[in-house]
């Protein structure tokens, strides 16, 4: 009975860890496998349907300190609402990190 219980716990732990390792966020911050990034600033863009940049812009932001405190709302819905957009033409993701102490994510949406 003890072996069965130990085997069941092992299966549960491995199932949970596999599920967590396969998760990917829609926007991943840059990663430097060779060492520590002192400063990182990147902008990634997505264009929807080959449309030109729109006349309106909406922005949403969030920031984090030491990976312990995170404030703000960098959701796409907030960016759309702040710009009063009805259609989306481009989506830009702006990521900033300084020594891993301060990080900021900004979503910039253009459209009409």
C-alpha positions in Angstrom: 0.0 0.0 0.0 2.9 2.4 0.8 4.4 1.8 -2.7 1.1 2.6 -4.3 0.7 5.8 -2.4 4.3 6.9 -3.2 3.7 6.0 -6.9 0.5 8.0 -6.9 2.2 11.1 -5.4 5.0 10.8 -7.9 2.5 10.7 -10.8 0.6 13.7 -9.4 3.8 15.8 -9.0 5.1 14.9 -12.5 1.7 15.7 -14.1 1.6 19.1 -12.4 5.1 20.0 -13.3 4.6 19.1 -17.0 1.5 21.3 -17.1 3.3 24.3 -15.7 6.3 23.9 -18.0 4.2 23.9 -21.2 2.6 27.3 -20.4 3.7 30.2 -22.6 2.6 33.8 -22.2 1.4 35.8 -25.2 4.3 38.2 -24.9 7.6 36.9 -23.5 10.2 39.3 -22.3 13.7 38.9 -23.9 15.9 36.3 -22.4 19.7 36.3 -22.3 20.9 32.7 -21.7 24.6 33.8 -21.6 24.3 35.9 -18.5 22.6 38.7 -16.6 21.0 41.6 -18.5 21.9 45.0 -17.0 19.4 46.9 -19.2 16.8 45.5 -21.6 14.6 47.6 -23.8 12.7 45.9 -26.7 9.7 46.7 -28.8 7.8 43.9 -30.6 5.1 44.6 -33.1 2.1 42.7 -34.6 0.2 44.0 -37.6 -3.3 42.7 -38.0 -4.4 42.1 -41.6 -1.9 44.4 -43.3 -3.8 47.5 -42.3 -2.1 50.9 -42.2 -1.4 52.5 -38.8 -4.7 54.0 -37.5 -5.4 57.6 -36.5 -6.0 56.7 -32.8 -3.6 55.3 -30.2 -4.3 53.5 -26.9 -1.8 52.6 -24.3 -1.8 50.4 -21.2 1.1 49.9 -18.7 2.1 47.8 -15.8 5.4 47.7 -13.8 7.0 45.5 -11.3 9.7 45.9 -8.6 12.0 43.0 -7.7 9.5 40.6 -9.1 7.6 40.9 -5.8 5.3 43.9 -6.5 3.4 44.3 -9.7 1.0 47.2 -10.4 -0.9 48.4 -13.4 -3.0 46.9 -16.1 -1.2 46.2 -19.4 -4.1 44.3 -21.0 -5.2 44.7 -24.6 -8.7 45.7 -23.5 -7.4 48.6 -21.3 -5.3 49.9 -24.3 -8.3 49.7 -26.6 -10.5 51.5 -24.1 -7.9 54.2 -23.4 -7.7 55.0 -27.1 -11.4 54.7 -27.8 -10.7 52.3 -30.6 -13.3 50.3 -32.5 -10.9 48.5 -34.8 -7.2 47.5 -34.2 -4.5 47.8 -36.9 -1.3 47.4 -34.9 -0.2 46.1 -31.5 3.2 47.0 -30.1 4.7 45.4 -26.9 7.3 47.6 -25.2 9.3 45.8 -22.5 11.8 47.5 -20.2 13.9 45.9 -17.5 16.7 47.4 -15.4 18.9 44.8 -13.5 15.7 42.8 -12.8 14.9 45.3 -10.1 12.5 47.4 -12.2 10.5 46.1 -15.1 7.7 47.7 -17.2 5.4 46.4 -19.9 3.5 48.8 -22.2 1.0 47.8 -24.8 0.5 50.3 -27.6 -2.5 49.8 -29.9 -3.3 51.8 -33.0 -6.5 51.8 -35.0 -9.7 53.7 -35.7 
